[in-house]
Amino acid sequence: MEQLTECQRKILKNLIFDGDIPDEIIKETGSISQEQLRELVAESAIETREKMQRIRGLLHYLQQDSLQLEIRRHDTIDLICSLREVIYFWPVEMQEKMDITCRIQHYEERDLKKMASRLCIYEPDYIFLTQAKMLLDDFYANEFRNRYRENPLANR
């Protein structure tokens, strides 16, 4: 079997993480061996575990009442970008990060605390990820509503 490019590895790991496609189809589509598939599954599991641990640590840190507002904003931006990467399997583009940053800059401290409190760090991953998906959906829906309010004709 030939070596996979980094892009191919990323796509296959995303398919593995998503879990919707059986291993046989992944092997056929990616032209990979069973051993390569096992290696990709292990890499995907380790990467996801590390990301989830980082996110939970960040949430634990955000629960502190003593954080300065700018640090809380910065870490909330990091949280949203990290959640988006885990849930949608792809890093946040620079323009999207700038949009998130612009949006978060208008949040007050109580809103930032409320956002972080919606996620329970002690829940199993499947519940935690469901909570995170709902948080992201609400965040992006609010962002879309606000853009529409600013310029309703631009979105038609």
C-alpha positions as a Markdown table, in Angstrom:
| # | Residue | x | y | z |
|---|---|---|---|---|
| 1 | Met | 0.0 | 0.0 | 0.0 |
| 2 | Glu | 1.2 | 3.5 | -0.7 |
| 3 | Gln | 1.7 | 6.2 | 1.8 |
| 4 | Leu | -1.2 | 8.6 | 2.4 |
| 5 | Thr | -0.8 | 12.3 | 2.0 |
| 6 | Glu | -1.5 | 14.5 | 5.0 |
| 7 | Cys | -4.7 | 15.7 | 3.4 |
| 8 | Gln | -5.8 | 12.1 | 2.8 |
| 9 | Arg | -5.0 | 11.2 | 6.4 |
| 10 | Lys | -7.0 | 14.2 | 7.7 |
| 11 | Ile | -10.0 | 13.3 | 5.6 |
| 12 | Leu | -9.9 | 9.6 | 6.6 |
| 13 | Lys | -9.5 | 10.5 | 10.3 |
| 14 | Asn | -12.5 | 12.8 | 10.0 |
| 15 | Leu | -14.6 | 10.0 | 8.5 |
| 16 | Ile | -13.4 | 7.6 | 11.2 |
| 17 | Phe | -14.3 | 10.1 | 13.9 |
| 18 | Asp | -17.7 | 10.8 | 12.4 |
| 19 | Gly | -18.5 | 7.1 | 12.6 |
| 20 | Asp | -21.1 | 7.0 | 9.9 |
| 21 | Ile | -19.1 | 5.0 | 7.3 |
| 22 | Pro | -18.2 | 1.4 | 7.9 |
| 23 | Asp | -14.5 | 0.4 | 8.0 |
| 24 | Glu | -14.9 | -1.6 | 4.8 |
| 25 | Ile | -15.9 | 1.4 | 2.8 |
| 26 | Ile | -13.2 | 3.6 | 4.4 |
| 27 | Lys | -10.6 | 0.9 | 3.4 |
| 28 | Glu | -11.9 | 0.7 | -0.2 |
| 29 | Thr | -12.3 | 4.5 | -0.6 |
| 30 | Gly | -9.0 | 5.3 | 0.8 |
| 31 | Ser | -7.2 | 2.3 | -0.7 |
| 32 | Ile | -5.7 | 1.5 | 2.7 |
| 33 | Ser | -4.9 | -1.7 | 4.5 |
| 34 | Gln | -6.5 | -3.0 | 7.7 |
| 35 | Glu | -3.2 | -2.0 | 9.6 |
| 36 | Gln | -3.3 | 1.5 | 8.2 |
| 37 | Leu | -7.0 | 1.8 | 9.2 |
| 38 | Arg | -6.2 | 0.7 | 12.7 |
| 39 | Glu | -3.4 | 3.2 | 12.9 |
| 40 | Leu | -5.7 | 6.0 | 11.7 |
| 41 | Val | -8.4 | 5.0 | 14.3 |
| 42 | Ala | -5.8 | 5.1 | 17.1 |
| 43 | Glu | -4.5 | 8.5 | 15.9 |
| 44 | Ser | -8.0 | 9.8 | 15.7 |
| 45 | Ala | -8.9 | 8.5 | 19.1 |
| 46 | Ile | -5.7 | 10.0 | 20.7 |
| 47 | Glu | -6.2 | 13.4 | 19.0 |
| 48 | Thr | -9.8 | 13.6 | 20.0 |
| 49 | Arg | -9.0 | 12.6 | 23.6 |
| 50 | Glu | -6.3 | 15.3 | 23.8 |
| 51 | Lys | -8.7 | 17.9 | 22.3 |
| 52 | Met | -11.5 | 17.0 | 24.7 |
| 53 | Gln | -9.1 | 17.1 | 27.7 |
| 54 | Arg | -7.9 | 20.5 | 26.6 |
| 55 | Ile | -11.5 | 21.8 | 26.2 |
| 56 | Arg | -12.5 | 20.4 | 29.6 |
| 57 | Gly | -9.4 | 22.0 | 31.2 |
| 58 | Leu | -10.3 | 25.3 | 29.5 |
| 59 | Leu | -13.8 | 25.1 | 30.8 |
| 60 | His | -12.6 | 24.4 | 34.3 |
| 61 | Tyr | -10.3 | 27.5 | 34.0 |
| 62 | Leu | -13.2 | 29.6 | 32.8 |
| 63 | Gln | -15.3 | 28.7 | 35.9 |
| 64 | Gln | -13.0 | 30.8 | 38.0 |
| 65 | Asp | -14.6 | 34.0 | 39.2 |
| 66 | Ser | -11.3 | 35.8 | 39.5 |
| 67 | Leu | -10.5 | 35.9 | 35.8 |
| 68 | Gln | -10.1 | 39.3 | 34.2 |
| 69 | Leu | -12.6 | 40.1 | 31.5 |
| 70 | Glu | -10.1 | 40.2 | 28.6 |
| 71 | Ile | -8.6 | 36.9 | 29.6 |
| 72 | Arg | -12.1 | 35.4 | 29.9 |
| 73 | Arg | -13.0 | 36.8 | 26.4 |
| 74 | His | -9.8 | 35.4 | 24.9 |
| 75 | Asp | -10.3 | 32.0 | 26.4 |
| 76 | Thr | -14.0 | 31.9 | 25.4 |
| 77 | Ile | -12.9 | 32.6 | 21.8 |
| 78 | Asp | -10.4 | 29.7 | 22.1 |
| 79 | Leu | -13.2 | 27.5 | 23.6 |
| 80 | Ile | -15.6 | 28.2 | 20.7 |
| 81 | Cys | -12.9 | 27.6 | 18.1 |
| 82 | Ser | -11.8 | 24.4 | 19.8 |
| 83 | Leu | -15.4 | 23.1 | 20.1 |
| 84 | Arg | -16.0 | 23.9 | 16.5 |
| 85 | Glu | -12.9 | 22.0 | 15.5 |
| 86 | Val | -13.9 | 18.9 | 17.4 |
| 87 | Ile | -17.6 | 19.0 | 16.3 |
| 88 | Tyr | -17.1 | 19.9 | 12.7 |
| 89 | Phe | -13.7 | 18.2 | 12.2 |
| 90 | Trp | -11.9 | 21.1 | 10.7 |
| 91 | Pro | -9.9 | 24.1 | 12.1 |
| 92 | Val | -11.5 | 27.5 | 12.2 |
| 93 | Glu | -10.4 | 29.7 | 9.3 |
| 94 | Met | -8.8 | 33.1 | 10.1 |
| 95 | Gln | -11.9 | 35.1 | 8.9 |
| 96 | Glu | -14.2 | 33.0 | 11.0 |
| 97 | Lys | -12.0 | 33.5 | 14.0 |
| 98 | Met | -12.0 | 37.2 | 13.4 |
| 99 | Asp | -15.8 | 37.1 | 13.3 |
| 100 | Ile | -16.0 | 35.1 | 16.5 |
| 101 | Thr | -13.6 | 37.6 | 18.2 |
| 102 | Cys | -15.6 | 40.6 | 17.0 |
| 103 | Arg | -18.8 | 39.0 | 18.4 |
| 104 | Ile | -17.3 | 38.0 | 21.7 |
| 105 | Gln | -15.8 | 41.5 | 22.3 |
| 106 | His | -19.4 | 42.7 | 22.8 |
| 107 | Tyr | -20.2 | 40.1 | 25.5 |
| 108 | Glu | -20.3 | 41.1 | 29.1 |
| 109 | Glu | -18.7 | 39.0 | 31.8 |
| 110 | Arg | -22.0 | 37.5 | 32.9 |
| 111 | Asp | -22.8 | 36.4 | 29.3 |
| 112 | Leu | -19.4 | 34.8 | 29.0 |
| 113 | Lys | -19.9 | 32.9 | 32.3 |
| 114 | Lys | -23.3 | 31.9 | 31.3 |
| 115 | Met | -22.0 | 30.5 | 28.0 |
| 116 | Ala | -19.3 | 28.5 | 29.6 |
| 117 | Ser | -21.7 | 27.2 | 32.3 |
| 118 | Arg | -23.9 | 25.5 | 29.6 |
| 119 | Leu | -21.3 | 22.8 | 29.3 |
| 120 | Cys | -20.8 | 20.3 | 32.1 |
| 121 | Ile | -17.2 | 19.1 | 32.1 |
| 122 | Tyr | -18.1 | 16.0 | 34.1 |
| 123 | Glu | -20.6 | 14.5 | 31.6 |
| 124 | Pro | -19.5 | 11.7 | 29.2 |
| 125 | Asp | -18.2 | 12.8 | 25.9 |
| 126 | Tyr | -21.4 | 12.0 | 24.0 |
| 127 | Ile | -23.5 | 14.3 | 26.3 |
| 128 | Phe | -20.8 | 16.9 | 26.4 |
| 129 | Leu | -20.5 | 17.1 | 22.6 |
| 130 | Thr | -24.3 | 17.3 | 22.4 |
| 131 | Gln | -24.3 | 20.3 | 24.8 |
| 132 | Ala | -21.4 | 21.8 | 22.8 |
| 133 | Lys | -23.2 | 21.4 | 19.5 |
| 134 | Met | -26.3 | 23.2 | 20.9 |
| 135 | Leu | -24.1 | 26.0 | 22.3 |
| 136 | Leu | -22.4 | 26.4 | 18.9 |
| 137 | Asp | -25.7 | 26.3 | 17.1 |
| 138 | Asp | -27.1 | 29.1 | 19.4 |
| 139 | Phe | -23.9 | 31.1 | 19.0 |
| 140 | Tyr | -24.0 | 31.0 | 15.2 |
| 141 | Ala | -27.7 | 31.6 | 15.1 |
| 142 | Asn | -27.3 | 34.7 | 17.2 |
| 143 | Glu | -24.5 | 35.9 | 15.0 |
| 144 | Phe | -26.6 | 35.4 | 11.9 |
| 145 | Arg | -29.6 | 37.2 | 13.5 |
| 146 | Asn | -27.3 | 40.1 | 14.4 |
| 147 | Arg | -25.9 | 40.4 | 11.0 |
| 148 | Tyr | -29.4 | 40.3 | 9.5 |
| 149 | Arg | -30.5 | 43.1 | 11.8 |
| 150 | Glu | -27.5 | 45.2 | 10.8 |
| 151 | Asn | -28.2 | 44.8 | 7.1 |
| 152 | Pro | -31.4 | 42.9 | 6.2 |
| 153 | Leu | -31.0 | 43.3 | 2.4 |
| 154 | Ala | -27.5 | 41.8 | 2.4 |
| 155 | Asn | -28.7 | 38.3 | 3.2 |
| 156 | Arg | -31.3 | 38.1 | 0.4 |
